[in-house]
Amino acid sequence: MILFIGQIARGDREREAFQEVDYRAFFGSMTKWTAEIEDAARVPEFVERAFHVAMQGRMGPVALALPEDMLADETDASIGARFEPARVGFDPTVAARIEALLAKAERPLLILGGSGWDETSTAQIARFIERADLPTILSFRRKHLLNNDDPHYAGDLGLGPNPKLVARVREADLIITIGARLGENPTQGYTLFKRGETAKKHVHIYASAEEIGRVWPPLLGAVRACVRG
């Protein structure tokens, strides 16, 4: 989400003008980035950055405030370039370690979630699930990532999940999480796992490195964007 918000004229700041808001303070804790465009010539720069910030890594909203007098300024600034997400490589040694862990595991599970999935990437993960014969659980509000009629579909973690599914997660000897952040809802108020156990059996693949190990220390972590496989 890119949010463009009207702002008072630049010359009226700090006068408590009608609808004057400090948007950096107002949205700062709710967005990935909040800024105010003061120079019309920099509009392409700010808009380009907004899309890069919003869609790279863990996707999230950006808010840009537009002073009303700036919108009337004339500029010869060129239109920004089309945004393309940066490609995130996957270390082959990580894939080899995951393969070795799967070969040893007796009760493995895959937890699938997150955003940025398209038809290609969901088809790829479905093929991986089939080849690995891997029971798969979908994270909170991500029931569309795998056909619920697929024989590998084991349920979804959200509000009020099946108690047998919760027990199955706790009894798993290997958990591979792809795309899901494992926040409050899928982890049942942060009670589903124990930190000492995740460090021995949890593989976490996520779009942003700063999320890996935030709450649950993993046995193995890797950064990989879900979009386009």
Backbone as CSV, one residue per row, in Angstrom:
resi,resn,N_x,N_y,N_z,CA_x,CA_y,CA_z,C_x,C_y,C_z
1,MET,0.842,-1.189,0.000,0.000,0.000,0.000,0.884,1.249,0.000
2,ILE,0.619,2.133,-0.946,1.268,3.450,-0.971,0.180,4.471,-0.685
3,LEU,0.313,5.177,0.420,-0.714,6.117,0.861,-0.242,7.549,0.614
4,PHE,-0.970,8.288,-0.227,-0.683,9.698,-0.483,-1.687,10.538,0.306
5,ILE,-1.184,11.431,1.154,-2.052,12.168,2.073,-1.886,13.672,1.858
6,GLY,-2.997,14.370,1.810,-2.936,15.821,1.715,-2.373,16.449,2.978
7,GLN,-1.578,17.494,2.822,-0.960,18.192,3.948,-1.169,19.697,3.773
8,ILE,-1.097,20.434,4.851,-1.241,21.890,4.785,-0.095,22.499,3.975
9,ALA,-0.244,23.750,3.591,0.800,24.436,2.833,2.079,24.552,3.664
10,ARG,3.197,24.521,2.970,4.487,24.541,3.655,4.677,25.774,4.526
11,GLY,4.136,26.907,4.089,4.315,28.144,4.851,3.437,28.249,6.088
12,ASP,2.532,27.286,6.272,1.611,27.327,7.419,2.003,26.376,8.539
13,ARG,3.133,25.719,8.424,3.540,24.759,9.443,3.736,25.427,10.799
14,GLU,3.484,24.621,11.847,3.678,25.033,13.241,2.736,26.155,13.674
15,ARG,1.639,26.349,12.951,0.639,27.355,13.325,-0.677,26.723,13.745
16,GLU,-0.709,25.395,13.822,-1.941,24.663,14.084,-3.003,24.998,13.048
17,ALA,-2.579,25.002,11.791,-3.517,25.238,10.701,-4.547,24.110,10.655
18,PHE,-5.659,24.361,9.971,-6.732,23.375,9.884,-6.210,22.074,9.295
19,GLN,-6.388,21.000,10.026,-5.979,19.656,9.642,-4.464,19.493,9.538
20,GLU,-3.701,20.304,10.249,-2.249,20.099,10.292,-1.938,18.864,11.131
21,VAL,-1.160,17.935,10.564,-0.801,16.688,11.238,0.676,16.408,11.005
22,ASP,1.351,15.986,12.058,2.724,15.508,11.910,2.631,14.042,11.477
23,TYR,2.649,13.802,10.169,2.408,12.452,9.666,3.540,11.490,9.982
24,ARG,4.749,12.008,10.123,5.850,11.112,10.503,5.599,10.522,11.893
25,ALA,5.110,11.343,12.791,4.797,10.852,14.136,3.526,10.004,14.126
26,PHE,2.540,10.419,13.326,1.244,9.750,13.310,1.336,8.338,12.729
27,PHE,2.052,8.197,11.613,2.137,6.914,10.926,3.458,6.188,11.141
28,GLY,4.402,6.822,11.828,5.747,6.273,11.920,5.824,4.848,12.416
29,SER,5.007,4.492,13.411,5.067,3.143,13.973,4.193,2.146,13.210
30,MET,3.431,2.616,12.227,2.513,1.736,11.495,2.955,1.459,10.072
31,THR,3.974,2.166,9.588,4.417,2.015,8.209,5.882,1.600,8.160
32,LYS,6.315,1.183,6.981,7.734,0.905,6.792,8.509,2.198,6.585
33,TRP,7.823,3.221,6.085,8.466,4.521,5.857,7.379,5.569,5.706
34,THR,7.555,6.723,6.357,6.659,7.857,6.201,7.501,9.088,5.918
35,ALA,7.114,9.853,4.916,7.880,11.039,4.543,6.954,12.121,4.016
36,GLU,7.498,13.325,3.844,6.747,14.443,3.297,7.544,15.023,2.139
37,ILE,6.876,15.206,0.996,7.554,15.718,-0.197,7.458,17.244,-0.201
38,GLU,8.594,17.905,-0.065,8.606,19.363,-0.001,8.993,20.007,-1.325
39,ASP,9.582,19.235,-2.227,10.068,19.765,-3.497,9.458,18.943,-4.629
40,ALA,8.688,19.584,-5.513,8.014,18.861,-6.599,9.012,18.136,-7.494
41,ALA,10.220,18.646,-7.625,11.223,18.013,-8.477,11.639,16.644,-7.936
42,ARG,11.379,16.392,-6.661,11.789,15.121,-6.057,10.641,14.114,-5.967
43,VAL,9.494,14.450,-6.555,8.364,13.530,-6.514,8.727,12.153,-7.087
44,PRO,9.363,12.071,-8.286,9.726,10.742,-8.792,10.634,9.972,-7.845
45,GLU,11.583,10.651,-7.223,12.494,9.999,-6.277,11.730,9.400,-5.108
46,PHE,10.820,10.175,-4.526,10.076,9.694,-3.366,9.137,8.547,-3.742
47,VAL,8.476,8.663,-4.903,7.534,7.623,-5.311,8.280,6.321,-5.628
48,GLU,9.408,6.426,-6.318,10.212,5.229,-6.600,10.626,4.547,-5.296
49,ARG,11.135,5.356,-4.364,11.579,4.780,-3.094,10.406,4.152,-2.347
50,ALA,9.242,4.781,-2.423,8.067,4.252,-1.730,7.747,2.835,-2.200
51,PHE,7.791,2.608,-3.514,7.493,1.269,-4.031,8.583,0.274,-3.647
52,HIS,9.831,0.704,-3.682,10.922,-0.184,-3.292,10.800,-0.591,-1.831
53,VAL,10.523,0.371,-0.960,10.403,0.070,0.465,9.196,-0.816,0.733
54,ALA,8.068,-0.499,0.109,6.828,-1.223,0.385,6.889,-2.673,-0.080
55,MET,7.597,-2.943,-1.167,7.519,-4.256,-1.795,8.768,-5.117,-1.649
56,GLN,9.811,-4.596,-0.997,11.012,-5.395,-0.783,10.951,-6.058,0.585
57,GLY,11.505,-7.250,0.693,11.545,-7.926,1.982,10.146,-8.182,2.503
58,ARG,9.944,-7.920,3.783,8.607,-8.033,4.352,7.774,-6.858,3.850
59,MET,6.766,-7.137,3.056,5.986,-6.073,2.444,5.199,-5.296,3.482
60,GLY,5.023,-3.991,3.227,4.295,-3.171,4.181,3.978,-1.802,3.601
61,PRO,3.158,-1.011,4.294,2.694,0.263,3.760,3.724,1.388,3.882
62,VAL,3.583,2.351,2.986,4.377,3.581,2.999,3.405,4.750,2.884
63,ALA,3.660,5.809,3.648,2.813,7.001,3.606,3.638,8.205,3.151
64,LEU,3.107,8.944,2.173,3.753,10.156,1.683,2.789,11.330,1.836
65,ALA,3.227,12.364,2.548,2.408,13.564,2.735,2.724,14.572,1.633
66,LEU,1.669,15.219,1.102,1.801,16.141,-0.029,1.288,17.520,0.366
67,PRO,2.161,18.486,0.664,1.709,19.844,0.979,0.893,20.416,-0.179
68,GLU,-0.207,21.072,0.152,-1.137,21.502,-0.903,-0.507,22.498,-1.861
69,ASP,0.400,23.351,-1.387,1.020,24.324,-2.294,2.075,23.657,-3.183
70,MET,2.706,22.599,-2.717,3.682,21.887,-3.534,3.008,21.265,-4.750
71,LEU,1.754,20.843,-4.612,1.044,20.200,-5.711,0.784,21.151,-6.885
72,ALA,0.895,22.444,-6.632,0.689,23.422,-7.703,1.997,23.844,-8.357
73,ASP,3.114,23.376,-7.837,4.416,23.728,-8.413,4.615,23.046,-9.763
74,GLU,5.352,23.714,-10.656,5.697,23.136,-11.945,7.108,22.580,-11.894
75,THR,7.316,21.466,-12.565,8.627,20.834,-12.589,8.807,20.087,-13.899
76,ASP,10.065,19.953,-14.307,10.363,19.179,-15.510,10.948,17.814,-15.149
77,ALA,10.729,17.392,-13.897,11.236,16.092,-13.449,10.624,14.980,-14.290
78,SER,11.432,13.994,-14.627,10.962,12.884,-15.460,10.221,11.860,-14.603
79,ILE,9.388,11.075,-15.260,8.651,10.018,-14.570,9.637,8.932,-14.135
80,GLY,9.419,8.412,-12.955,10.325,7.404,-12.419,10.271,6.091,-13.180
81,ALA,11.288,5.278,-12.966,11.363,3.979,-13.635,10.371,3.001,-13.028
82,ARG,9.982,2.002,-13.823,9.084,0.959,-13.343,9.792,0.135,-12.272
83,PHE,9.079,-0.156,-11.203,9.679,-0.885,-10.094,9.783,-2.373,-10.400
84,GLU,10.937,-2.935,-10.101,11.145,-4.379,-10.195,11.788,-4.837,-8.890
85,PRO,11.195,-5.792,-8.179,11.785,-6.258,-6.924,13.172,-6.846,-7.148
86,ALA,14.065,-6.626,-6.197,15.402,-7.198,-6.281,15.317,-8.712,-6.157
87,ARG,16.121,-9.405,-6.917,16.154,-10.858,-6.845,16.949,-11.281,-5.617
88,VAL,16.413,-12.194,-4.875,17.075,-12.704,-3.677,17.513,-14.136,-3.948
89,GLY,18.809,-14.364,-3.951,19.333,-15.684,-4.249,19.172,-16.647,-3.078
90,PHE,19.269,-17.930,-3.383,19.136,-18.960,-2.359,20.412,-19.788,-2.366
91,ASP,21.109,-19.784,-1.250,22.376,-20.488,-1.132,22.152,-21.991,-1.337
92,PRO,22.826,-22.613,-2.305,22.641,-24.054,-2.539,22.966,-24.900,-1.314
93,THR,23.868,-24.427,-0.459,24.200,-25.211,0.733,23.013,-25.279,1.689
94,VAL,22.166,-24.244,1.696,20.968,-24.270,2.531,20.012,-25.339,2.038
95,ALA,19.816,-25.394,0.715,18.941,-26.426,0.140,19.458,-27.822,0.470
96,ALA,20.772,-27.983,0.428,21.350,-29.293,0.734,21.126,-29.660,2.199
97,ARG,21.258,-28.692,3.091,21.023,-28.961,4.510,19.565,-29.308,4.774
98,ILE,18.650,-28.604,4.105,17.227,-28.904,4.269,16.929,-30.317,3.778
99,GLU,17.519,-30.680,2.657,17.315,-32.033,2.119,17.811,-33.087,3.114
100,ALA,18.962,-32.808,3.733,19.512,-33.760,4.711,18.630,-33.850,5.945
101,LEU,18.108,-32.710,6.395,17.223,-32.704,7.559,15.934,-33.465,7.271
102,LEU,15.398,-33.290,6.079,14.170,-34.005,5.705,14.409,-35.513,5.649
103,ALA,15.583,-35.899,5.209,15.880,-37.323,5.106,15.914,-37.994,6.475
104,LYS,16.290,-37.245,7.493,16.393,-37.793,8.849,15.092,-37.676,9.638
105,ALA,14.251,-36.719,9.262,13.054,-36.427,10.055,12.019,-37.540,9.948
106,GLU,11.358,-37.806,11.056,10.281,-38.795,11.095,8.904,-38.137,11.083
107,ARG,8.825,-36.902,11.620,7.535,-36.195,11.705,7.711,-34.746,11.226
108,PRO,8.101,-34.567,9.958,8.318,-33.200,9.463,7.013,-32.506,9.106
109,LEU,7.034,-31.182,9.159,5.895,-30.359,8.753,6.403,-29.125,8.018
110,LEU,5.599,-28.649,7.101,5.863,-27.380,6.428,4.777,-26.390,6.829
111,ILE,5.182,-25.199,7.246,4.240,-24.109,7.508,4.438,-23.076,6.409
112,LEU,3.373,-22.772,5.692,3.443,-21.903,4.527,2.631,-20.638,4.789
113,GLY,3.204,-19.482,4.453,2.466,-18.246,4.680,3.125,-17.071,3.996
114,GLY,2.796,-15.882,4.471,3.393,-14.668,3.940,2.726,-14.155,2.689
115,SER,3.256,-13.051,2.165,2.699,-12.416,0.972,3.715,-12.477,-0.166
116,GLY,3.315,-11.985,-1.321,4.207,-11.948,-2.464,4.148,-13.169,-3.361
117,TRP,3.266,-14.116,-3.062,3.162,-15.316,-3.881,2.385,-15.028,-5.164
118,ASP,2.834,-15.610,-6.261,2.079,-15.527,-7.505,1.818,-16.946,-8.014
119,GLU,1.231,-17.100,-9.190,0.876,-18.421,-9.701,2.108,-19.303,-9.891
120,THR,3.190,-18.697,-10.352,4.405,-19.473,-10.585,4.978,-20.011,-9.290
121,SER,5.085,-19.146,-8.294,5.702,-19.571,-7.031,4.830,-20.555,-6.269
122,THR,3.504,-20.394,-6.320,2.643,-21.363,-5.636,2.691,-22.724,-6.331
123,ALA,2.837,-22.715,-7.661,2.971,-23.983,-8.382,4.297,-24.651,-8.025
124,GLN,5.346,-23.855,-7.879,6.653,-24.409,-7.529,6.631,-25.030,-6.135
125,ILE,6.013,-24.334,-5.178,5.995,-24.876,-3.818,5.113,-26.118,-3.756
126,ALA,4.059,-26.161,-4.562,3.203,-27.355,-4.590,3.975,-28.561,-5.107
127,ARG,4.840,-28.340,-6.110,5.659,-29.438,-6.623,6.670,-29.899,-5.573
128,PHE,7.249,-28.945,-4.847,8.184,-29.312,-3.777,7.487,-30.136,-2.703
129,ILE,6.291,-29.730,-2.322,5.522,-30.450,-1.304,5.240,-31.878,-1.750
130,GLU,4.885,-32.027,-3.022,4.580,-33.369,-3.543,5.832,-34.243,-3.575
131,ARG,6.944,-33.677,-4.063,8.179,-34.466,-4.150,8.677,-34.889,-2.769
132,ALA,8.549,-33.958,-1.802,9.034,-34.253,-0.452,8.017,-35.011,0.376
133,ASP,6.796,-35.180,-0.185,5.708,-35.841,0.548,5.560,-35.209,1.929
134,LEU,5.404,-33.892,1.936,5.507,-33.096,3.152,4.145,-32.581,3.618
135,PRO,3.678,-33.003,4.789,2.435,-32.441,5.334,2.570,-30.925,5.483
136,THR,1.566,-30.196,5.019,1.686,-28.743,4.945,0.549,-28.046,5.685
137,ILE,0.935,-27.099,6.519,-0.013,-26.285,7.273,0.065,-24.861,6.746
138,LEU,-1.073,-24.244,6.555,-1.113,-22.870,6.063,-1.256,-21.905,7.230
139,SER,-0.516,-20.811,7.164,-0.511,-19.835,8.239,-1.779,-18.983,8.213
140,PHE,-1.892,-18.093,9.164,-3.077,-17.252,9.354,-3.445,-16.493,8.077
141,ARG,-4.670,-16.700,7.591,-5.219,-16.040,6.408,-4.434,-16.354,5.129
142,ARG,-3.898,-17.548,5.036,-3.154,-17.940,3.835,-3.660,-19.266,3.274
143,LYS,-4.957,-19.506,3.384,-5.542,-20.783,2.935,-5.469,-20.952,1.420
144,HIS,-5.203,-19.878,0.690,-5.181,-19.963,-0.768,-3.833,-20.447,-1.321
145,LEU,-2.835,-20.609,-0.484,-1.497,-20.946,-0.989,-1.356,-22.409,-1.400
146,LEU,-2.273,-23.240,-0.951,-2.259,-24.652,-1.345,-3.689,-25.133,-1.445
147,ASN,-3.980,-25.866,-2.493,-5.317,-26.426,-2.674,-5.705,-27.209,-1.420
148,ASN,-6.812,-26.835,-0.804,-7.216,-27.488,0.439,-7.682,-28.923,0.235
149,ASP,-7.825,-29.340,-1.021,-8.134,-30.733,-1.332,-6.871,-31.555,-1.572
150,ASP,-5.727,-30.897,-1.550,-4.464,-31.607,-1.748,-4.253,-32.585,-0.585
151,PRO,-3.831,-33.807,-0.866,-3.637,-34.783,0.217,-2.577,-34.379,1.232
152,HIS,-1.719,-33.401,0.893,-0.684,-32.966,1.821,-1.158,-31.824,2.723
153,TYR,-2.321,-31.261,2.420,-2.861,-30.177,3.236,-3.280,-30.722,4.600
154,ALA,-2.673,-30.162,5.670,-2.924,-30.671,7.017,-3.788,-29.752,7.861
155,GLY,-4.094,-28.551,7.364,-4.912,-27.619,8.132,-4.298,-26.236,8.105
156,ASP,-4.902,-25.325,8.842,-4.366,-23.973,8.885,-4.306,-23.470,10.326
157,LEU,-3.276,-22.694,10.589,-3.072,-22.107,11.902,-3.611,-20.687,11.904
158,GLY,-4.551,-20.449,12.765,-5.117,-19.113,12.888,-5.826,-19.007,14.217
159,LEU,-6.997,-18.399,14.203,-7.783,-18.266,15.425,-8.593,-19.544,15.641
160,GLY,-8.419,-20.193,16.762,-9.157,-21.400,17.088,-8.864,-22.583,16.195
161,PRO,-7.607,-22.955,15.978,-7.310,-24.102,15.124,-7.707,-25.411,15.789
162,ASN,-7.754,-26.457,14.988,-8.061,-27.785,15.502,-7.013,-28.173,16.550
163,PRO,-7.415,-28.564,17.750,-6.448,-28.954,18.785,-5.518,-30.076,18.338
164,LYS,-6.018,-30.987,17.493,-5.165,-32.064,17.002,-4.063,-31.522,16.096
165,LEU,-4.372,-30.454,15.365,-3.357,-29.833,14.516,-2.284,-29.173,15.374
166,VAL,-2.707,-28.491,16.434,-1.756,-27.855,17.351,-0.843,-28.914,17.964
167,ALA,-1.429,-30.035,18.369,-0.632,-31.112,18.955,0.349,-31.667,17.930
168,ARG,-0.082,-31.758,16.673,0.793,-32.290,15.622,1.994,-31.376,15.402
169,VAL,1.774,-30.075,15.468,2.884,-29.132,15.317,3.875,-29.291,16.466
170,ARG,3.361,-29.407,17.665,4.235,-29.527,18.831,5.027,-30.836,18.827
171,GLU,4.474,-31.862,18.213,5.145,-33.161,18.190,6.089,-33.328,17.003
172,ALA,6.072,-32.393,16.069,6.925,-32.505,14.883,8.399,-32.462,15.275
173,ASP,9.215,-33.249,14.579,10.653,-33.226,14.863,11.416,-32.347,13.874
174,LEU,10.712,-31.817,12.863,11.288,-30.844,11.937,10.167,-29.962,11.416
175,ILE,10.342,-28.657,11.556,9.359,-27.695,11.054,10.073,-26.757,10.094
176,ILE,9.604,-26.728,8.866,10.133,-25.798,7.868,9.080,-24.724,7.629
177,THR,9.418,-23.498,7.912,8.491,-22.382,7.704,8.969,-21.556,6.524
178,ILE,8.101,-21.382,5.542,8.432,-20.592,4.360,7.438,-19.456,4.226
179,GLY,7.935,-18.228,4.282,7.115,-17.056,4.046,6.375,-16.521,5.250
180,ALA,6.067,-17.358,6.216,5.300,-16.922,7.388,6.226,-16.290,8.428
181,ARG,5.744,-15.247,9.083,6.533,-14.560,10.101,6.432,-15.232,11.454
182,LEU,5.401,-16.037,11.649,5.123,-16.710,12.926,4.916,-15.696,14.046
183,GLY,3.918,-14.848,13.826,3.548,-13.862,14.827,2.537,-14.407,15.823
184,GLU,1.735,-13.529,16.404,0.846,-13.892,17.497,-0.213,-14.919,17.102
185,ASN,-0.934,-14.676,15.987,-2.065,-15.548,15.648,-1.664,-16.974,15.282
186,PRO,-0.734,-17.192,14.352,-0.408,-18.588,14.026,0.274,-19.345,15.160
187,THR,0.913,-18.623,16.071,1.589,-19.318,17.180,0.744,-19.324,18.447
188,GLN,-0.542,-19.033,18.295,-1.482,-19.118,19.417,-1.008,-18.302,20.618
189,GLY,-0.764,-17.024,20.333,-0.326,-16.126,21.407,1.088,-16.441,21.864
190,TYR,1.937,-16.844,20.926,3.346,-17.164,21.193,3.508,-18.342,22.151
191,THR,2.555,-19.274,22.125,2.625,-20.443,23.009,2.859,-21.748,22.247
192,LEU,2.808,-21.709,20.922,2.873,-22.937,20.143,4.251,-23.601,20.204
193,PHE,5.286,-22.787,20.254,6.651,-23.296,20.264,7.352,-22.954,21.567
194,LYS,8.462,-23.642,21.787,9.380,-23.293,22.863,10.705,-22.907,22.216
195,ARG,11.298,-21.835,22.712,12.489,-21.297,22.067,13.619,-22.325,22.000
196,GLY,13.798,-23.094,23.045,14.848,-24.104,23.034,14.620,-25.177,21.989
197,GLU,13.344,-25.468,21.709,13.013,-26.496,20.725,13.171,-25.989,19.302
198,THR,12.785,-24.744,19.050,12.904,-24.218,17.679,14.369,-24.144,17.260
199,ALA,15.250,-23.906,18.205,16.675,-23.834,17.881,17.221,-25.183,17.430
200,LYS,16.461,-26.248,17.667,16.918,-27.585,17.300,16.158,-28.176,16.117
201,LYS,14.993,-27.604,15.791,14.188,-28.270,14.753,13.485,-27.325,13.774
202,HIS,13.712,-26.036,13.876,12.972,-25.086,13.035,13.860,-24.499,11.946
203,VAL,13.430,-24.625,10.702,14.069,-23.983,9.562,13.165,-22.838,9.112
204,HIS,13.691,-21.620,9.106,12.862,-20.456,8.794,13.385,-19.766,7.542
205,ILE,12.562,-19.759,6.507,12.885,-19.076,5.254,11.925,-17.908,5.114
206,TYR,12.476,-16.693,5.078,11.628,-15.509,5.092,12.225,-14.433,4.191
207,ALA,11.421,-13.439,3.853,11.850,-12.410,2.905,12.776,-11.369,3.520
208,SER,12.816,-11.245,4.837,13.649,-10.242,5.502,14.485,-10.894,6.594
209,ALA,15.771,-10.630,6.563,16.670,-11.256,7.531,16.365,-10.833,8.960
210,GLU,15.883,-9.589,9.157,15.656,-9.096,10.520,14.516,-9.816,11.231
211,GLU,13.671,-10.535,10.489,12.571,-11.267,11.112,12.989,-12.659,11.583
212,ILE,14.063,-13.172,11.022,14.511,-14.518,11.374,15.200,-14.468,12.733
213,GLY,14.659,-15.210,13.693,15.204,-15.205,15.036,14.675,-14.100,15.921
214,ARG,13.706,-13.314,15.430,13.155,-12.228,16.251,12.513,-12.777,17.523
215,VAL,11.726,-13.835,17.379,11.081,-14.461,18.533,11.572,-15.896,18.711
216,TRP,11.663,-16.611,17.582,11.984,-18.041,17.641,13.358,-18.285,17.028
217,PRO,14.369,-18.613,17.809,15.693,-18.898,17.239,15.640,-20.151,16.384
218,PRO,16.112,-20.096,15.135,16.003,-21.259,14.249,17.251,-22.138,14.263
219,LEU,17.063,-23.364,13.871,18.180,-24.238,13.589,18.904,-23.756,12.339
220,LEU,18.117,-23.284,11.376,18.653,-22.812,10.105,17.757,-21.703,9.587
221,GLY,18.346,-20.607,9.163,17.582,-19.501,8.607,18.105,-19.125,7.233
222,ALA,17.208,-18.641,6.375,17.604,-18.221,5.038,16.656,-17.136,4.548
223,VAL,17.177,-16.243,3.720,16.372,-15.163,3.156,16.035,-15.516,1.720
224,ARG,14.751,-15.515,1.430,14.297,-15.809,0.074,12.949,-15.159,-0.152
225,ALA,12.848,-14.296,-1.153,11.570,-13.675,-1.468,10.641,-14.712,-2.073
226,CYS,9.357,-14.649,-1.696,8.382,-15.611,-2.220,7.960,-15.265,-3.646
227,VAL,7.890,-13.987,-3.952,7.350,-13.571,-5.248,8.199,-14.118,-6.393
228,ARG,7.533,-14.565,-7.434,8.163,-15.180,-8.608,9.074,-16.335,-8.215
229,GLY,8.579,-17.159,-7.294,9.312,-18.350,-6.903,10.330,-18.036,-5.869
